[in-house]
Amino acid sequence: MPREYRQDAVLALAELALTLESEWDRRLAAGDDLVLTLGKFATPAELHSLTKVPGHVDFTLDIRSQDLAVLDGMEALLRAAAE
């Protein structure tokens, strides 16, 4: 599949992870209370092979804060970045 037609879910998730990490750095520098953990990246073996561009990836995401405004901001960022 030519690169311009690929919709690689793993690369999209990597980009999302970098976006979240950058925002976490920014918020910590601003003094915000925030913890973020990404994990369990996996493509279902029954849907993907070594030579197939992954169209689906499962992952876990845990975002925590005692500040509701910080959580709301991270949710908005996550939704915008996922689109």
N, CA, C and O atoms as CSV, one atom per row, in Angstrom:
chain,resi,resn,atom,element,x,y,z
A,1,MET,N,N,0.861,-1.168,0.000
A,1,MET,CA,C,0.000,0.000,0.000
A,1,MET,C,C,0.911,1.236,0.000
A,1,MET,O,O,1.781,1.357,0.863
A,2,PRO,N,N,0.721,2.149,-0.953
A,2,PRO,CA,C,1.525,3.377,-0.972
A,2,PRO,C,C,1.326,4.181,0.312
A,2,PRO,O,O,0.239,4.200,0.889
A,3,ARG,N,N,2.377,4.830,0.735
A,3,ARG,CA,C,2.361,5.541,2.014
A,3,ARG,C,C,1.223,6.550,2.125
A,3,ARG,O,O,0.610,6.664,3.186
A,4,GLU,N,N,0.931,7.279,1.063
A,4,GLU,CA,C,-0.095,8.322,1.135
A,4,GLU,C,C,-1.498,7.767,1.365
A,4,GLU,O,O,-2.407,8.522,1.709
A,5,TYR,N,N,-1.690,6.461,1.181
A,5,TYR,CA,C,-2.998,5.852,1.398
A,5,TYR,C,C,-3.083,5.067,2.714
A,5,TYR,O,O,-4.148,4.563,3.071
A,6,ARG,N,N,-1.981,4.969,3.415
A,6,ARG,CA,C,-1.972,4.212,4.662
A,6,ARG,C,C,-2.643,4.989,5.786
A,6,ARG,O,O,-2.525,6.211,5.877
A,7,GLN,N,N,-3.331,4.270,6.619
A,7,GLN,CA,C,-3.882,4.825,7.853
A,7,GLN,C,C,-3.414,3.904,8.977
A,7,GLN,O,O,-4.167,3.070,9.478
A,8,ASP,N,N,-2.159,4.079,9.353
A,8,ASP,CA,C,-1.497,3.207,10.309
A,8,ASP,C,C,-1.892,3.587,11.732
A,8,ASP,O,O,-1.517,4.649,12.229
A,9,ALA,N,N,-2.645,2.719,12.373
A,9,ALA,CA,C,-3.138,2.991,13.721
A,9,ALA,C,C,-2.008,3.079,14.741
A,9,ALA,O,O,-2.109,3.838,15.704
A,10,VAL,N,N,-0.941,2.322,14.548
A,10,VAL,CA,C,0.186,2.365,15.482
A,10,VAL,C,C,0.888,3.718,15.407
A,10,VAL,O,O,1.226,4.297,16.439
A,11,LEU,N,N,1.109,4.222,14.203
A,11,LEU,CA,C,1.732,5.536,14.067
A,11,LEU,C,C,0.822,6.637,14.607
A,11,LEU,O,O,1.304,7.600,15.204
A,12,ALA,N,N,-0.472,6.506,14.406
A,12,ALA,CA,C,-1.413,7.491,14.949
A,12,ALA,C,C,-1.371,7.486,16.474
A,12,ALA,O,O,-1.411,8.546,17.099
A,13,LEU,N,N,-1.290,6.306,17.072
A,13,LEU,CA,C,-1.219,6.221,18.525
A,13,LEU,C,C,0.110,6.784,19.036
A,13,LEU,O,O,0.149,7.423,20.088
A,14,ALA,N,N,1.187,6.550,18.304
A,14,ALA,CA,C,2.482,7.115,18.697
A,14,ALA,C,C,2.415,8.645,18.686
A,14,ALA,O,O,2.937,9.299,19.589
A,15,GLU,N,N,1.783,9.200,17.678
A,15,GLU,CA,C,1.621,10.652,17.603
A,15,GLU,C,C,0.760,11.164,18.761
A,15,GLU,O,O,1.065,12.199,19.354
A,16,LEU,N,N,-0.300,10.447,19.076
A,16,LEU,CA,C,-1.158,10.814,20.203
A,16,LEU,C,C,-0.363,10.768,21.508
A,16,LEU,O,O,-0.482,11.667,22.341
A,17,ALA,N,N,0.442,9.728,21.685
A,17,ALA,CA,C,1.253,9.598,22.899
A,17,ALA,C,C,2.212,10.777,23.036
A,17,ALA,O,O,2.379,11.309,24.134
A,18,LEU,N,N,2.836,11.187,21.952
A,18,LEU,CA,C,3.747,12.339,22.000
A,18,LEU,C,C,3.008,13.633,22.312
A,18,LEU,O,O,3.527,14.491,23.027
A,19,THR,N,N,1.813,13.773,21.785
A,19,THR,CA,C,0.992,14.957,22.071
A,19,THR,C,C,0.643,15.017,23.551
A,19,THR,O,O,0.750,16.072,24.177
A,20,LEU,N,N,0.227,13.886,24.111
A,20,LEU,CA,C,-0.111,13.835,25.528
A,20,LEU,C,C,1.113,14.087,26.404
A,20,LEU,O,O,1.023,14.800,27.404
A,21,GLU,N,N,2.240,13.517,26.043
A,21,GLU,CA,C,3.479,13.705,26.803
A,21,GLU,C,C,3.903,15.175,26.801
A,21,GLU,O,O,4.328,15.706,27.827
A,22,SER,N,N,3.788,15.818,25.656
A,22,SER,CA,C,4.143,17.235,25.538
A,22,SER,C,C,3.236,18.100,26.410
A,22,SER,O,O,3.704,19.019,27.083
A,23,GLU,N,N,1.947,17.801,26.395
A,23,GLU,CA,C,1.003,18.558,27.216
A,23,GLU,C,C,1.254,18.309,28.699
A,23,GLU,O,O,1.122,19.224,29.512
A,24,TRP,N,N,1.610,17.092,29.053
A,24,TRP,CA,C,1.935,16.775,30.440
A,24,TRP,C,C,3.139,17.598,30.897
A,24,TRP,O,O,3.121,18.175,31.984
A,25,ASP,N,N,4.175,17.653,30.075
A,25,ASP,CA,C,5.352,18.480,30.395
A,25,ASP,C,C,4.950,19.935,30.600
A,25,ASP,O,O,5.382,20.583,31.553
A,26,ARG,N,N,4.114,20.439,29.689
A,26,ARG,CA,C,3.688,21.839,29.758
A,26,ARG,C,C,2.909,22.106,31.044
A,26,ARG,O,O,3.129,23.114,31.714
A,27,ARG,N,N,2.004,21.202,31.378
A,27,ARG,CA,C,1.177,21.398,32.572
A,27,ARG,C,C,1.991,21.269,33.861
A,27,ARG,O,O,1.747,22.011,34.813
A,28,LEU,N,N,2.938,20.356,33.909
A,28,LEU,CA,C,3.787,20.235,35.090
A,28,LEU,C,C,4.631,21.494,35.274
A,28,LEU,O,O,4.816,21.961,36.398
A,29,ALA,N,N,5.140,22.042,34.175
A,29,ALA,CA,C,5.915,23.273,34.246
A,29,ALA,C,C,5.061,24.434,34.754
A,29,ALA,O,O,5.574,25.363,35.378
A,30,ALA,N,N,3.760,24.377,34.485
A,30,ALA,CA,C,2.833,25.416,34.942
A,30,ALA,C,C,2.364,25.174,36.375
A,30,ALA,O,O,1.632,25.989,36.936
A,31,GLY,N,N,2.786,24.054,36.970
A,31,GLY,CA,C,2.416,23.761,38.350
A,31,GLY,C,C,1.135,22.966,38.509
A,31,GLY,O,O,0.633,22.822,39.624
A,32,ASP,N,N,0.594,22.444,37.408
A,32,ASP,CA,C,-0.644,21.654,37.484
A,32,ASP,C,C,-0.387,20.277,38.092
A,32,ASP,O,O,0.701,19.716,37.958
A,33,ASP,N,N,-1.404,19.749,38.760
A,33,ASP,CA,C,-1.389,18.402,39.313
A,33,ASP,C,C,-1.851,17.458,38.207
A,33,ASP,O,O,-3.009,17.514,37.794
A,34,LEU,N,N,-0.952,16.584,37.717
A,34,LEU,CA,C,-1.317,15.702,36.615
A,34,LEU,C,C,-0.400,14.490,36.606
A,34,LEU,O,O,0.812,14.606,36.786
A,35,VAL,N,N,-1.001,13.323,36.392
A,35,VAL,CA,C,-0.262,12.082,36.170
A,35,VAL,C,C,-0.892,11.412,34.956
A,35,VAL,O,O,-2.115,11.353,34.831
A,36,LEU,N,N,-0.039,10.904,34.059
A,36,LEU,CA,C,-0.522,10.301,32.829
A,36,LEU,C,C,0.269,9.030,32.564
A,36,LEU,O,O,1.498,9.042,32.629
A,37,THR,N,N,-0.416,7.938,32.267
A,37,THR,CA,C,0.253,6.683,31.954
A,37,THR,C,C,-0.408,6.036,30.746
A,37,THR,O,O,-1.616,5.799,30.741
A,38,LEU,N,N,0.390,5.752,29.725
A,38,LEU,CA,C,-0.053,4.999,28.553
A,38,LEU,C,C,0.562,3.611,28.639
A,38,LEU,O,O,1.702,3.462,29.080
A,39,GLY,N,N,-0.179,2.599,28.224
A,39,GLY,CA,C,0.386,1.259,28.268
A,39,GLY,C,C,-0.392,0.264,27.445
A,39,GLY,O,O,-1.377,0.607,26.791
A,40,LYS,N,N,0.062,-0.976,27.485
A,40,LYS,CA,C,-0.579,-2.108,26.805
A,40,LYS,C,C,-0.890,-1.823,25.343
A,40,LYS,O,O,-2.024,-2.018,24.906
A,41,PHE,N,N,0.085,-1.372,24.592
A,41,PHE,CA,C,-0.083,-1.173,23.156
A,41,PHE,C,C,-0.116,-2.547,22.480
A,41,PHE,O,O,0.795,-3.349,22.683
A,42,ALA,N,N,-1.152,-2.832,21.680
A,42,ALA,CA,C,-1.242,-4.125,21.001
A,42,ALA,C,C,-2.126,-4.035,19.773
A,42,ALA,O,O,-3.152,-3.354,19.773
A,43,THR,N,N,-1.714,-4.732,18.732
A,43,THR,CA,C,-2.575,-4.918,17.574
A,43,THR,C,C,-3.060,-6.357,17.613
A,43,THR,O,O,-2.257,-7.266,17.827
A,44,PRO,N,N,-4.339,-6.586,17.414
A,44,PRO,CA,C,-4.857,-7.952,17.488
A,44,PRO,C,C,-4.219,-8.849,16.424
A,44,PRO,O,O,-4.289,-8.548,15.232
A,45,ALA,N,N,-3.608,-9.935,16.850
A,45,ALA,CA,C,-2.907,-10.845,15.938
A,45,ALA,C,C,-3.827,-11.403,14.858
A,45,ALA,O,O,-3.390,-11.637,13.731
A,46,GLU,N,N,-5.088,-11.617,15.191
A,46,GLU,CA,C,-6.011,-12.192,14.212
A,46,GLU,C,C,-6.390,-11.203,13.101
A,46,GLU,O,O,-6.928,-11.607,12.070
A,47,LEU,N,N,-6.109,-9.899,13.311
A,47,LEU,CA,C,-6.427,-8.878,12.300
A,47,LEU,C,C,-5.206,-8.403,11.510
A,47,LEU,O,O,-5.349,-7.807,10.443
A,48,HIS,N,N,-4.005,-8.668,12.034
A,48,HIS,CA,C,-2.814,-8.102,11.420
A,48,HIS,C,C,-1.721,-9.143,11.259
A,48,HIS,O,O,-1.563,-10.056,12.070
A,49,SER,N,N,-0.986,-8.968,10.196
A,49,SER,CA,C,0.172,-9.821,9.963
A,49,SER,C,C,1.407,-8.931,9.902
A,49,SER,O,O,1.310,-7.709,10.012
A,50,LEU,N,N,2.545,-9.542,9.729
A,50,LEU,CA,C,3.793,-8.808,9.690
A,50,LEU,C,C,3.829,-7.769,8.571
A,50,LEU,O,O,4.477,-6.732,8.718
A,51,THR,N,N,3.152,-8.027,7.469
A,51,THR,CA,C,3.212,-7.137,6.311
A,51,THR,C,C,1.946,-6.310,6.093
A,51,THR,O,O,1.837,-5.626,5.076
A,52,LYS,N,N,1.007,-6.353,7.003
A,52,LYS,CA,C,-0.235,-5.599,6.856
A,52,LYS,C,C,-0.182,-4.333,7.711
A,52,LYS,O,O,0.234,-4.375,8.869
A,53,VAL,N,N,-0.605,-3.213,7.133
A,53,VAL,CA,C,-0.652,-1.948,7.879
A,53,VAL,C,C,-1.737,-2.072,8.936
A,53,VAL,O,O,-2.890,-2.353,8.608
A,54,PRO,N,N,-1.381,-1.865,10.215
A,54,PRO,CA,C,-2.376,-2.035,11.270
A,54,PRO,C,C,-3.449,-0.951,11.219
A,54,PRO,O,O,-3.143,0.241,11.199
A,55,GLY,N,N,-4.691,-1.374,11.199
A,55,GLY,CA,C,-5.806,-0.446,11.194
A,55,GLY,C,C,-6.477,-0.324,12.546
A,55,GLY,O,O,-7.444,0.419,12.709
A,56,HIS,N,N,-5.952,-1.063,13.518
A,56,HIS,CA,C,-6.552,-1.080,14.849
A,56,HIS,C,C,-5.443,-1.308,15.868
A,56,HIS,O,O,-4.558,-2.140,15.667
A,57,VAL,N,N,-5.503,-0.569,16.950
A,57,VAL,CA,C,-4.559,-0.797,18.047
A,57,VAL,C,C,-5.304,-0.602,19.371
A,57,VAL,O,O,-6.064,0.352,19.540
A,58,ASP,N,N,-5.073,-1.511,20.285
A,58,ASP,CA,C,-5.641,-1.395,21.627
A,58,ASP,C,C,-4.582,-0.786,22.534
A,58,ASP,O,O,-3.390,-1.040,22.364
A,59,PHE,N,N,-5.020,0.017,23.497
A,59,PHE,CA,C,-4.085,0.598,24.445
A,59,PHE,C,C,-4.841,1.005,25.699
A,59,PHE,O,O,-6.068,1.105,25.701
A,60,THR,N,N,-4.092,1.235,26.754
A,60,THR,CA,C,-4.684,1.753,27.979
A,60,THR,C,C,-4.174,3.167,28.208
A,60,THR,O,O,-3.055,3.511,27.828
A,61,LEU,N,N,-5.007,3.967,28.829
A,61,LEU,CA,C,-4.656,5.348,29.144
A,61,LEU,C,C,-5.236,5.682,30.508
A,61,LEU,O,O,-6.426,5.489,30.755
A,62,ASP,N,N,-4.390,6.179,31.382
A,62,ASP,CA,C,-4.813,6.578,32.722
A,62,ASP,C,C,-4.370,8.025,32.930
A,62,ASP,O,O,-3.175,8.321,32.919
A,63,ILE,N,N,-5.328,8.914,33.117
A,63,ILE,CA,C,-5.043,10.330,33.374
A,63,ILE,C,C,-5.658,10.662,34.722
A,63,ILE,O,O,-6.851,10.456,34.942
A,64,ARG,N,N,-4.823,11.184,35.630
A,64,ARG,CA,C,-5.307,11.496,36.975
A,64,ARG,C,C,-4.902,12.901,37.394
A,64,ARG,O,O,-3.825,13.391,37.053
A,65,SER,N,N,-5.789,13.525,38.135
A,65,SER,CA,C,-5.521,14.825,38.733
A,65,SER,C,C,-6.567,15.059,39.812
A,65,SER,O,O,-7.681,14.541,39.736
A,66,GLN,N,N,-6.201,15.832,40.800
A,66,GLN,CA,C,-7.181,16.236,41.806
A,66,GLN,C,C,-7.890,17.519,41.385
A,66,GLN,O,O,-8.783,18.001,42.083
A,67,ASP,N,N,-7.489,18.066,40.247
A,67,ASP,CA,C,-8.051,19.315,39.725
A,67,ASP,C,C,-8.966,18.996,38.542
A,67,ASP,O,O,-8.491,18.585,37.483
A,68,LEU,N,N,-10.266,19.182,38.719
A,68,LEU,CA,C,-11.238,18.865,37.674
A,68,LEU,C,C,-10.980,19.660,36.396
A,68,LEU,O,O,-11.196,19.141,35.301
A,69,ALA,N,N,-10.528,20.898,36.511
A,69,ALA,CA,C,-10.240,21.714,35.328
A,69,ALA,C,C,-9.093,21.103,34.517
A,69,ALA,O,O,-9.116,21.140,33.287
A,70,VAL,N,N,-8.109,20.551,35.188
A,70,VAL,CA,C,-6.997,19.889,34.488
A,70,VAL,C,C,-7.518,18.655,33.755
A,70,VAL,O,O,-7.169,18.430,32.596
A,71,LEU,N,N,-8.342,17.861,34.416
A,71,LEU,CA,C,-8.911,16.676,33.764
A,71,LEU,C,C,-9.771,17.062,32.571
A,71,LEU,O,O,-9.695,16.422,31.522
A,72,ASP,N,N,-10.583,18.093,32.716
A,72,ASP,CA,C,-11.411,18.557,31.598
A,72,ASP,C,C,-10.542,19.010,30.425
A,72,ASP,O,O,-10.846,18.719,29.268
A,73,GLY,N,N,-9.469,19.718,30.734
A,73,GLY,CA,C,-8.558,20.172,29.685
A,73,GLY,C,C,-7.874,19.021,28.977
A,73,GLY,O,O,-7.705,19.051,27.758
A,74,MET,N,N,-7.479,18.007,29.732
A,74,MET,CA,C,-6.841,16.844,29.121
A,74,MET,C,C,-7.840,16.048,28.286
A,74,MET,O,O,-7.483,15.510,27.238
A,75,GLU,N,N,-9.079,15.971,28.741
A,75,GLU,CA,C,-10.098,15.281,27.945
A,75,GLU,C,C,-10.325,16.007,26.628
A,75,GLU,O,O,-10.437,15.371,25.581
A,76,ALA,N,N,-10.395,17.335,26.673
A,76,ALA,CA,C,-10.589,18.107,25.450
A,76,ALA,C,C,-9.415,17.914,24.499
A,76,ALA,O,O,-9.609,17.738,23.296
A,77,LEU,N,N,-8.200,17.947,25.036
A,77,LEU,CA,C,-7.009,17.738,24.204
A,77,LEU,C,C,-7.034,16.349,23.582
A,77,LEU,O,O,-6.773,16.195,22.389
A,78,LEU,N,N,-7.349,15.338,24.389
A,78,LEU,CA,C,-7.399,13.964,23.902
A,78,LEU,C,C,-8.423,13.801,22.779
A,78,LEU,O,O,-8.138,13.166,21.764
A,79,ARG,N,N,-9.593,14.365,22.957
A,79,ARG,CA,C,-10.635,14.260,21.931
A,79,ARG,C,C,-10.216,14.973,20.636
A,79,ARG,O,O,-10.414,14.450,19.539
A,80,ALA,N,N,-9.645,16.153,20.778
A,80,ALA,CA,C,-9.209,16.907,19.599
A,80,ALA,C,C,-8.084,16.184,18.881
A,80,ALA,O,O,-8.079,16.108,17.652
A,81,ALA,N,N,-7.139,15.655,19.630
A,81,ALA,CA,C,-6.004,14.958,19.019
A,81,ALA,C,C,-6.445,13.652,18.352
A,81,ALA,O,O,-5.908,13.263,17.315
A,82,ALA,N,N,-7.421,12.985,18.955
A,82,ALA,CA,C,-7.902,11.727,18.379
A,82,ALA,C,C,-8.646,11.937,17.073
A,82,ALA,O,O,-8.647,11.059,16.210
A,83,GLU,N,N,-9.269,13.072,16.922
A,83,GLU,CA,C,-9.978,13.350,15.670
A,83,GLU,C,C,-8.991,13.524,14.551
A,83,GLU,O,O,-9.387,13.766,13.411
